[in-house]
């Protein structure tokens, strides 16, 4: 039933066969990019300031990374 309608209608049907999947993929990429940016912005606004003294990399007595000898 659809074959007579979509068979050689001046080329627009062949163009749709290519353009519709491309448009869907582009649309999904746009949505994913928006969601990723929103998540990134939410994490940036809700995260606390990092501790200026990182216990793993700090140098001092009892430091597990740089034990004093």
Secondary structure in CASP SS format (residue, H / E / C, confidence):
PFRMAT SS
TARGET T0000
AUTHOR 0000-0000-0000
METHOD secondary structure of the structure
MODEL  1
X C 1.00
X H 1.00
X H 1.00
X H 1.00
X H 1.00
X H 1.00
X C 1.00
X C 1.00
X C 1.00
X C 1.00
X C 1.00
X H 1.00
X H 1.00
X H 1.00
X H 1.00
X H 1.00
X H 1.00
X H 1.00
X H 1.00
X H 1.00
X H 1.00
X H 1.00
X H 1.00
X H 1.00
X H 1.00
X H 1.00
X H 1.00
X H 1.00
X H 1.00
X H 1.00
X H 1.00
X H 1.00
X H 1.00
X H 1.00
X H 1.00
X H 1.00
X H 1.00
X H 1.00
X H 1.00
X H 1.00
X H 1.00
X H 1.00
X H 1.00
X H 1.00
X H 1.00
X H 1.00
X C 1.00
X C 1.00
X C 1.00
X C 1.00
X C 1.00
X C 1.00
X C 1.00
X C 1.00
X C 1.00
X C 1.00
X C 1.00
X C 1.00
X C 1.00
X C 1.00
X C 1.00
X C 1.00
X C 1.00
X C 1.00
X C 1.00
X C 1.00
X C 1.00
X C 1.00
X C 1.00
END
